[in-house]
């Protein structure tokens, strides 16, 4: 048994769970962490995609009451539940279409830490600008997100296919630009993550099934479990924090980490 590989897997699982729902790019952090730790997971970069399912399952667990209420409400044709479910589906569709079309090119970017570093910096600046210019919120509940706002959020989610942009950051900031309040923007981003990341996981496993081994599957499962447990600790604390303090600290964190990573990459080259 390779204990060093297990230790590295646990560390990267922690990175995934702690950063998936923060606007700092979990994929970007995983790429940088894997580079620093000299981590070699299953071929095809499937590990980096699939362990995100652990963090998504944490959201399903924490918001299970809302998910069940929506499901039963849709079946009963209840207006608020139907509107919310429709908004999530509409927001999911752009990433589903573009993700399949550009899958090969997106996976190629996962080998480019410099893309992550630059994206972290640019994304941090974008958060500061949007937070400064954001107008008074008009939407204060996920049940009130209309399909036009959902579509705009979904289109912006596609930007997160570039490593370092951050799926949660792109969707939350898009929502803020369309006058959704901070807590609602974060929660809608969480719900949107469920079909988006579940779809990405299933598609990636399908594309890479022939390359997986028992050892590779075990490493992925371990990473998922660690990501699940660590995400449980972050989600609700994050919503409470940004409701009071905003996103500024995450923007500056992105800029600092991106600048340090960029400097390190350029120095090594």
N, C-alpha and C positions, 0 to 999 in steps of 0.2 A: 504493500500500500504506500503510495506517494504522499507522505504527510505534508510536504512542502506544497504540493499541488492543492491539497485540501485546504491548507491555511490560506493560500492565495485566493481560492474560490470563495471562502468565507468572507474575506476582506472585500472582494469585488461584489459579492452579494449584499454586503452592508452598504457599500457605495451606491448600488442600485436602489435599494429600499429607502435610503435616506435622501436621495436626490430626485427620484422619479417624479414626485409631485411638486417639487420646488422649481421655480423658473430659472434653473441653473444648468440644465441639460444633463440628464442621467447618462445618456449614451456618450456624450463628450467626456464625462468624468470616468466612465468605464474604459474608454479608449486610452485616456491618459494614465489611469491606474494600471491597466494591463501593460502599457509601455514601461512604466516605472518598475513594476513587479516582474517583468519578463514573463508574463502569464501566457501560456499557450493552451487555449481551449480547443474544443472540437473544430474541425475544419469548416470553412464557409462562413465564419463569423456567426454561426447559429447561436452560440452561447450568449453573445451580447444582446441578441434580440429576444430569445426565448425566456431568459431569466426575468425579463420585465413582467412576465405573466404572474410571477409571485407577488409583485407590488400591486398589480391590478386586482388580484384575488383579495388583497387586504382591503381595497376600496369596496369590493363586493360584500365583504364581511361587515365592515363598519357601517355601510349604508344599506344593509339588507332589508331594513324595514321600508325604506323609500323605494327600493327596487321591487319588492313584493307588492307594495301599494300601487305602484305604477302598472305593474303587470295585471293585477286584478282590475284596476281602473280602466285600462284599455279594453279588457274583455267585457267590462260592463258599459263601455262607451262613455265613460265619464270624461267631461271636457278637459279639465286641467291635466289629467294623466295622459290623455291622447295628445294634447298639445306638447307636453314635455317629451313624450316618446318620439313624436314626429320631429321635434327640434334636434334631438340627439341623432336620429337617423339622417336627417338632412345635413347636419354638421359632419357626420362620418363619411358620407359619400365621396366628397372630393379626394380625400386621402386614399380611399379604397381604390378609386379609378387610377389616380396618378401613381400610387404606390406599386400597383401591379405593372403599369406601363414602364416605370423607371426603376424597377427592382434591381436590375443588374448594375446600373449606374450608382444607385444609392449604396449598395453593398461595397462598391469600389471605394467610396469616400470613407468607409470605416477604417481604412488603412492609412489615413492621412491626418496625423495629429495636428499639423499646421492649420488645416481647415477648422478643426475644433477650436484652436487658440484664437483665431481671427473671429470666428462666429461668437465665441464667448464675449469678446470685447464689443463687437458691433451690437450684439443683443443687449448687453448691459447699458450701452448708451441709449438704445431704443426704449428700454424700460424707463429710464430717467426722463426722456422726452415725453413719452405717453403719460406717465404719472403727472408730469407738470401741466400738460395740456388737457387732461381728462376733465370733462364737464360733469355737472351734477348728475348722479345716477338716475335713470328712469326705470330700470329693471332691478328689483330687489328680491326676486325669488326665481329659482330655476323653472318653476311652473309658468313663469311669465315671459320666458325667452321665446320670441316669435321666430318664424322660419327664416325671415330675411336676416335677422341677427345671427341665427344659427348657421346659415349658409356662409356669411362673412367669416365667422369663427372657423368653420370647416376649411375654407379656402386658405386662411392664414395658417391653419394646422399643417398644411402641406410644406410650409417653409421649414418645419422641423425635420424634414427628411434630410436636411443638411446637418451632419453631426455638429453639435455645439450650439445649435439654435435654441433647442429646448421645446418639446411638444407642449408642456404645460405653460411655459413662458409665452409661446406664440398664441396659444388659445386664450390665456388669461388676458394678455395685453390687447388682443383683438376685441375681446368682450368689453374691456375697460374703454377702448376707443369708441365703442357703440353704447356707452353710458350704462353699463352693467356694474353694479357695486362690487367691491372687492371680494367679499365672502361668496356672493353668488357666482361671480366669474370663476373663482377657484373651484367651487363645487360643480359647476357645469363642466369645467375642464376634467374633473375627476370622472364624472359619468361618461363623458365623451371618450375617455381613455379606455373604457371597458370594451366597446366593440372595435376600436382602433387597434389596440394592442393585442386583443384576442385574435383579430383577423391577421395581424402581422405575424403572430406566433404560429398560427395554423399554416399560413402560406409559407413561412420560412422552414418549418419542419417538413412540409410537403416537398419543397425544392431541395432539401438537404438530407432527406431520410436515408438515402443510400450511403452517406458518408458517416452516419452515426454508429458508435459502438456501445457495448455495455458500459465501458468506463466513461465514455463521453456522455451517455445518458445519465449516469450517476452524478457526474460533475454538474450537469445542467440542473438536475433535481435538487442537489445541495444548494446551488446558487439561488434557485427559486424559493426554497424554504427560508433561507436567510433573508432574502429580499422581502418576503411576506412578513416576517416577524419584525424587521426593522421599519418597514413602511407603516405598520400598525402604530408605531410610536410617533410618527411624523404627521400624518394626515390632519387629524383634528387640531393638533397644536399649531400647525401651519395656518389653518383657517382663523383660529383665534388670534394669532400673531399679526397677520396681515390686516385683519379687521381694525386693529388698533394702531399699527405702525406703518402699513403700506409696504411697498416692494423695494424701496430705496436700498436697503441693506443687501438685498440679493443682486441688485444691479451693480453695486460697487464690488461685491464679492466676485461677480463674473469678470469685471474689468481687471481686477487684481490678479485673479487666477489665470485669465487669458494672457495677460501681459507677462506673467512669470513663465507660463508654458511656452509662449512665443519666444521669449528670450533664451530659454533653455534649448528649445529646438534649433534656433539659429546658431547658438553657441556650439552645439554638438555637430552641426553640419559645417 
